[in-house]
Amino acid sequence: MDSQFWIDRWARKEIGFHQRDFNGYLRKYWPSLTVPPAATVFVPLCGKSLDMHWLHERGHPVIGIEIAKEAVADFFKEWGVDAQVTQSGRFESWQAGKITILCGDFFDLTAAELGDVRAVFDRAALIALPPSLREAYAKKLCEVLPPGTETLLVTADYPQQQMSGPPFAVSDAEVRKLFAESNIQQLDDVDVTDLPDNARFRQRGLTRLVERIYRLD
């Protein structure tokens, strides 16, 4: 799996992972973080996630990063605003209000692009990556995030042999290995196998799907 995989998915509108409402775990568990009201939040592999609006509406400047230019353009088009587009290092920076989306490869990210980010919301980044990339993803986050950054992480776990990702199965043990240098608090563990939205996974043979929510710092 490479960057072109996601660019092609967006071009074909194969975006079943896109949620048409704010994420319920974000709304429920964001208050458990000790993030100041005006602190900048980073949303990795953001697509056109509405969660960026939710954070923005609560006073947070938001920085997203996304490889597919079509997703970035759709975000601002559906918002009904014209983004200011500039070049920022290896990234094309799209900005409107207090939301900035960097269009480019996550692995090219540096600490300079994130500045004084204080928190991360990862709903669909870690689980979008195959095992061969997840360790590199976690390492890159550690490199570019300021010390003390808090993360709200959502994972999916299921028998990987029953279905090829994405989303990929990420176990609790793997989370604790990837982020071994962080304080890890599991906030919830929810069996979502039978939810209507997951019928497409059951049709692919999946018998169990659990979502876990973590707070990392």
C-alpha positions in Angstrom: 0.0 0.0 0.0 1.3 3.4 -1.0 0.1 7.0 -1.3 -1.4 6.3 -4.7 -3.8 3.8 -3.1 -5.5 6.6 -1.2 -5.4 9.1 -4.0 -7.1 6.5 -6.2 -9.7 5.7 -3.5 -10.7 9.4 -3.3 -10.7 9.7 -7.1 -13.2 6.8 -7.3 -15.2 8.1 -4.3 -14.5 4.8 -2.5 -14.7 6.6 0.9 -16.9 4.4 3.1 -14.5 5.3 6.0 -15.8 9.0 5.8 -18.2 9.7 8.6 -21.1 12.0 7.8 -21.4 13.3 11.4 -19.1 14.2 14.2 -17.4 11.2 15.8 -19.3 10.1 18.9 -16.1 9.2 20.7 -14.7 12.6 20.0 -17.7 14.3 21.5 -17.8 11.9 24.5 -14.1 11.7 25.4 -12.5 15.0 24.3 -13.3 16.6 27.6 -11.2 13.9 29.3 -8.1 15.5 27.8 -6.6 18.5 29.6 -6.2 20.6 26.4 -6.6 24.3 26.8 -9.6 25.8 24.9 -7.5 27.6 22.3 -4.8 25.0 21.8 -4.0 23.7 18.3 -5.1 20.2 17.4 -3.5 17.9 14.8 -5.7 15.5 12.8 -3.4 13.1 10.9 -4.6 11.5 7.6 -7.7 13.7 7.9 -9.5 13.3 4.6 -12.4 15.6 4.7 -13.4 14.8 8.3 -16.2 16.8 9.9 -14.4 16.3 13.2 -12.1 19.2 12.2 -15.2 21.4 12.2 -16.2 20.1 15.7 -12.8 21.0 17.1 -12.8 24.4 15.3 -16.2 25.3 16.6 -14.8 24.8 20.1 -12.1 27.3 19.6 -9.3 25.1 18.5 -7.1 25.9 15.6 -6.8 22.7 13.6 -4.0 21.3 11.4 -4.8 18.3 9.2 -2.6 16.4 6.8 -3.9 14.5 3.8 -2.3 13.0 0.8 -5.3 13.2 -1.6 -5.8 16.6 -3.0 -9.4 15.8 -3.9 -10.2 15.2 -0.3 -8.7 18.5 0.7 -10.6 20.4 -2.0 -13.8 18.6 -1.1 -13.5 19.7 2.6 -13.4 23.4 1.8 -15.9 23.1 -1.0 -18.4 21.4 1.3 -17.7 24.0 4.0 -18.6 26.6 1.4 -15.4 28.7 1.8 -12.5 29.5 -0.5 -9.2 28.3 1.0 -6.0 30.3 0.7 -3.6 27.9 -1.0 0.2 28.4 -0.6 3.3 26.3 -0.7 4.8 25.3 2.6 8.0 23.2 2.2 7.0 19.9 0.7 3.3 20.6 1.3 0.5 22.5 -0.3 -1.1 24.4 2.5 -4.9 25.0 2.3 -6.2 27.4 5.0 -9.5 29.0 5.9 -10.5 30.4 9.3 -8.4 28.5 11.8 -8.3 25.3 9.8 -5.2 24.4 7.8 -4.8 21.2 5.8 -1.4 20.3 4.6 -1.7 18.3 1.3 1.2 15.9 1.1 2.9 12.8 2.5 2.6 12.4 6.3 6.1 11.0 6.4 7.5 14.3 5.1 6.1 16.1 8.1 8.5 18.1 10.4 8.0 19.7 13.8 8.1 23.1 12.1 4.8 22.4 10.3 3.0 21.6 13.5 4.4 24.4 15.6 2.8 24.5 19.1 0.3 21.7 18.6 -1.0 20.5 22.0 -3.3 17.6 21.0 -4.0 15.0 18.4 -7.2 13.3 17.3 -6.6 10.0 15.5 -9.8 8.3 14.5 -8.7 6.8 11.1 -5.0 7.2 10.7 -3.4 4.4 12.6 -6.0 1.9 11.4 -5.6 3.0 7.8 -2.0 1.7 7.8 -0.8 -1.8 7.3 1.5 -3.4 9.9 4.6 -2.5 7.9 3.9 1.3 8.2 2.4 1.5 11.7 5.7 1.5 13.6 7.0 4.3 11.3 3.8 6.3 11.8 4.1 6.1 15.6 7.8 7.0 15.4 7.1 10.0 13.2 4.5 11.3 15.6 7.0 11.1 18.4 9.5 13.0 16.4 7.2 15.9 15.3 4.9 16.4 18.3 6.0 18.7 21.2 6.6 17.0 24.6 3.4 16.6 26.6 1.1 16.5 23.6 -2.1 14.6 24.4 -3.7 12.2 21.9 -7.3 10.8 21.7 -6.8 7.6 19.7 -9.6 5.3 18.2 -8.6 1.8 17.0 -10.4 -1.1 15.5 -9.7 -4.7 16.4 -10.9 -7.9 14.8 -9.6 -11.2 13.5 -7.4 -9.9 10.8 -7.5 -13.2 8.9 -11.2 -12.7 8.3 -10.9 -9.4 6.4 -8.1 -7.5 4.5 -7.8 -3.9 5.6 -8.2 -1.0 5.6 -9.3 -0.6 8.2 -6.6 -2.8 9.7 -6.9 -4.6 13.1 -4.8 -3.0 15.8 -4.7 -4.9 19.1 -4.4 -3.4 22.5 -1.0 -5.0 22.8 0.2 -3.3 19.6 -1.0 0.1 20.8 1.0 -0.3 24.0 4.1 -1.4 22.1 3.9 1.4 19.5 3.4 4.1 22.1 5.5 2.5 24.9 7.0 5.9 25.8 3.6 7.4 26.5 1.2 7.1 29.4 -1.7 5.1 28.0 -5.2 5.1 29.4 -7.9 3.0 27.8 -11.1 5.0 28.0 -13.5 2.5 26.4 -13.9 -0.8 24.6 -17.0 -1.1 22.4 -18.3 -4.1 20.5 -19.6 -2.5 17.3 -20.0 -5.7 15.2 -23.8 -5.5 14.8 -24.1 -1.8 14.1 -25.8 -1.0 10.8 -22.9 0.9 9.5 -20.7 -2.2 9.8 -22.9 -4.4 7.7 -20.3 -4.1 4.9 -17.7 -5.7 7.1 -20.0 -8.5 8.1 -20.7 -9.2 4.5 -16.9 -9.6 4.0 -17.0 -12.3 6.7 -16.1 -10.4 9.8 -17.6 -12.0 13.0 -16.3 -9.5 15.6 -15.3 -5.8 15.6 -14.2 -3.9 18.7 -13.4 -0.2 18.8 -11.1 1.0 21.6 -10.5 4.5 22.7 -7.3 5.7 24.3 -5.9 8.8 25.9 -2.1 9.1 25.4 0.3 11.7 26.8 
